[in-house]
Amino acid sequence: MAGDTSYILAGDIGGTKTELALYPAPGGDARAPETRERFASQEFASLEEIAGKFLAGKDVRLARACIGVAGPVVEGRSRITNLPWLIDGGSLAAMIGAPVHLVNDMDAIAHAVAHIDSSDLATVLPGSPVERGARAIIAPGTGLGEGFLVWAEGRYQPYGTEGGHTDFAPRDKQQMSLLAYLQDRFDHVSYERVCSGMGLPNIYAFLRDSGRYSEPGWLREAFAKVEDRTPLIVQTALDGKADICTATLEMFVAILGSEAGNLALKVLATGGVYLAGGIPRRILPWLQKPGFHKSFVNKGRFAEILSRIPLHVVLNPDAALIGAAWQAFEVGLLE
């Protein structure tokens, strides 16, 4: 990397990992960075520290940067929801010597969905999509992201939201008991508390502490050896090795289906609902079971409308990074 070529810096910043990548500009491909690197977010004090490490030793001239962050962006600044970071676009721009476009990570994922093709998707239900109809995105990963796209000015315009932090609304007696259980532990019980990587252990604890299921001794010992219980809960459920994990995933899928249906109604997503984030890819067989779709369409008089909405799982794990790169390229075209 040297010479007269300028580069775009794209980033995907989350509570667990930070991905940074460089693309030549113009002429780069958002799907094919020239170089990229992943960092464990919690091992660093700031994004500037990570960016400095990533760029060290690289003889590059940056044209601009687009960074997707897991938190609301207000006037070029964002306090990351699941990290003790305050990201200031101006401060980062001064450090890297190029303009920085800071966007919500769901804005970035939505931008990727606007350019996505069938090779990046697994279709759970083909439905009957309306041409240029609004699209909704729900992305359970470390947290719960939600966004949407609407057709305007000849293309899909993406918008990120903080819908994952709205109040959790239980839809049956067991979920009502889950809400009561969590209200004793949190000031606010959002969908993210029950429908994300951090939410799965909350459901598991409820099922265990309420006496609905017992915790096998071997699983208790396995938990003692890991910092994050979520991957172990999911894999144990997928392998069918413990009833409590199976029940946890069943409840998670039902809640995810219900909230995906809520989002579809709020934006009238006749163009489809896209499930992104790390979890849907891992539990795809469970999303293809009748229970998920039943929870999605269970909206009374609007069940028939929801039954026509396509459901897709985004398989590409780099959707947020690709979306950030697309935005960086498009900003360049508008300059």
N, C-alpha and C positions, 0 to 999 in steps of 0.2 A: 504494500500500500504506500504509494508515494506519487510524486509527479503532480500534474495539473488536475487530476481527477478530484472532484469534490464528493462528499459522502453525506448520506442521511443517517442519523442515529435514531433508531426506534427502540422503544422499551415497553415492557409489560411488568408492572410493579404490583406485587401481591403480598399478602401477609406471610406467605411461606417462601416464595421464590421471587427473584428479580431476573428477568431476561433482558439482555441488551444485545443489539445487533447493528451492523453497519451494512449499508447498501450504496453502491455507486449511483451518483445522480448527475445528470439524468440517465435513463436507460436501465435502471435497476429493476429487478423483479421482486415484488413484495414477498413472494414465496421462497426466494432463494437469496438469503443474505450472504455477503462475502465472508463475513465472520460473525460469530455469535458466542455468547457465554452466559451461563446460568450461575447465580449466586444465591446463597441462603440468606434471605432478607434480614432475619433476626440476628445475624452475626455482624451486622454493620450498623453504625450509628446514623447514617444518612444516605440518601441517594447520591449526593456529591461524592461521598467516599467510594461507593461502588463504581460510579462513572469514572472517577480518577483511576481506579485499579484497572478497569476495562480498557481505557484509552492509553494507559501507560505503555510506552514503547511502540505505539502505532503512529506512524508518520502520515496523518490524515488531516485534510482540511474539511471541516464540517460546514455544510450549507445550511442545515437546519436539523432540528430534532422534534420528534413527536413521541410523547411518553404517555402511555395509558396507566392510570393509577387507581387502586382500589379504594376510592374515597371521593366525596364531592369536590369539585373544582370550582372555586369562587375567585374571580379576578386573578387568575393565574397562580393560585396557591391551593394546596390540598393537605389536609391532615389525614393521614392514612388510617382507615378504620381499625385495622388489626395490627398496627405497628405504631411505635412511639415516634413517628416521623412527621415533620412539617416540610412538605416539598414546596419550594418557591421557584416558579419558573424563571423569574428574573435572576435569582441567585445562581441557578443551574446554568442559565445562558451565559452569565459572566464567566463562569468557571470553564465552560467548554468553548466559548468564543463563537457562539452561533445562536440564532433565535430558537426558542423552545416553545412548542405548542403542547400544553398540558391538557389532557382529556381524561374523563372518567373511563375506567377500564371497560365498562359496558358500552360506552360510545365506540371504543376501539373494536370490541367484538361485533357490535352491530355493523360497523363499517366492513368488517370481514364478511359478514353474512350477505351484505349487499353485493359482494363480488364472488360468492361461493359457487362451487359447481357440485354436481352429484357425487363426484369421487370423494368429497369431504363429508358426505352425509350418509346416515342410515335412516331410512324412512320407516317410522313406526306405523304411521297411518297416512296413505296418500291423499285421502280426502278429496275435496273439489276446490282447489285454490282459485281465488279471484285474481285476474291479471291486475297487477299494480296495487293489489290490496295491501293493507298494513301488515307488517310482520312483527311478531313479538319474540323476545329472547329472554329465557330464564336460565341462569347459570349457577348451579350450586357447586362451589369449590370449597376453599377455606371458609369463605362467607357465601352470601347469596346475592348474586347480581341480577338485575332486571333492566331491560331496555326495549326499544322498539324502533321500527323504521317506517317512514311514510313516503309515498311517492310525491315528489315535487320538483319542478324545474327540470323534468326529463330524467330524473334518476332517484334512487332511494336515498333519503336523508336520514342518517342515524341519530338516535338520541339515547343517552344513558339516563338512568334514574337511580334513586335510592329506595326503590320499592321493596327490597328485601328487608327493610327495617320497619315496615308497617306491622300493625298488630296481628298476631297469630289468631286466626279464627277457626276453632275446632269444629268438626262437622259430624262427630258422633260421641257417644258417652266416654269411650276410652280416650279420645283426644281431649275431651273436656277435663278428664282426670289428669292428663298430661299437663294441660295449661295450669290447673290448680297446683300441681306439684312444682312447676317451674316458677310460678308467681311467688312462692315462698323463698326462692333463690335469686331472682332477678327483679330489678325495679320495673323493667319493661320486657315483655316476652314478645319478640318479633318473629317473623317467619324465619329469619336467619338462625334463631335459637333452636329451631327444630328441623330446618331444611337446608343443611349445609354440612361441611366437614366438621365444624364445631357443634352442629346440632345432633349428629348421630350419637355421640356419647351421652348427650342429655336424654335422648329417647331410651337408650340402653339403661341408664341409671334409673329412670322412672320405672321401667319394666322390672328391674331387679329389686329396687327399694319398695315397690308396691306389693311385692310378693307374687306378682303374676308369673314370673319365671325365676328359676334358680340359676345361679352362676356356677358353672363347672369349675372345679379346683384347678384344672390344667389351664383354663382360660384366665383365671385370676393370676396365676403364676406368670402367664405370658404377658399380661398387662403390666406387671411389675417390671418387666424388662424393656418396655417401650415408653417413649415420651408422648407419642401421639397414638391414641387408641383407635382412631377412625379406620385406618387401613386394615387393622386386624379384625375389627368388627365386620367390615365389608367382606373381606376375604373369607372369614369363617362362615358368613351367611352364604356366600356364593358356593362354598364347598359343602354346605349343609351339615356342618360339624357341631352346631350348638343351636338349640331351639330359640334361645334368647336373642341370638344374633339374627336368626331368620325373622323373628317377630319384629326386631328393631328395623330391619330393612323393609319389611312389609309396611310398617307404619310410615317410614320415611317416604316410600314410593307413593303411598296414598296421599300424604300431605303435599308432596311435590306435584302430583297430578291435580289436586284441588287448587293449589296456588297457580299452576300453569293455566288452568281454566279461568281463574279470576283475572289474570293478566290478559288473557285472550279476549275476555269480555270488555275490559277497560279500554283497550285500544282497538277493539273489533278487528282482530287479527285474521282477516279473511285470506291473507296471503300465506299464512302458516305460522306455527309456533316452533321455535328452534331451541332445543335444549343444549346448552354449551356448558363450559366448566369441566373440571376433572372427573366429577362423579358420574354423570350420565354415561360417559364412554365406558366406564368400568362396570356399570350395572345394566348395560343394554338389554340382556335377556330378561331382566325384571321389568323393564319399561315396555317390553313386547308382550307382557302378560295382560290378561283382561283387566286386572285390578287398577292398573295405572290409567287406562283409558276410561274406565268406569268413573273414577274419581274426577277425571278431567271434564267429562260431559255432565256430571251430576249437578246441574244448575237449573232444575225445575223447568220453567217454560222455555228456557234458552238451550236446553239439551240438544234439540234438533240442529240449531245453528252451529253449536260446538262440534257436533258429530261430522260436520262437513269441513272442518278446519284441519289442514294437514299437520302432522306432527313429525319433526325430524330431530335427530341427534347429530350434533356437530362432532365429527370424529377427529378432525385435525386439532392436535393439542396446542398448536401455535396460533390459534385464531386471533387472540388479542394482539400478539406481536405483528401478525400479518395486517390486521386492521390499522394498527398504529403506523406501520410503514405505508399503507395505502394513503392514509391521511397526510403523511409527510410529503409524498409524491404529489398529491392533489394540491396542497398548499403551494408547492413550487410552481405548478401550472398556473395558479391564480396570481402569482406575483408579477 
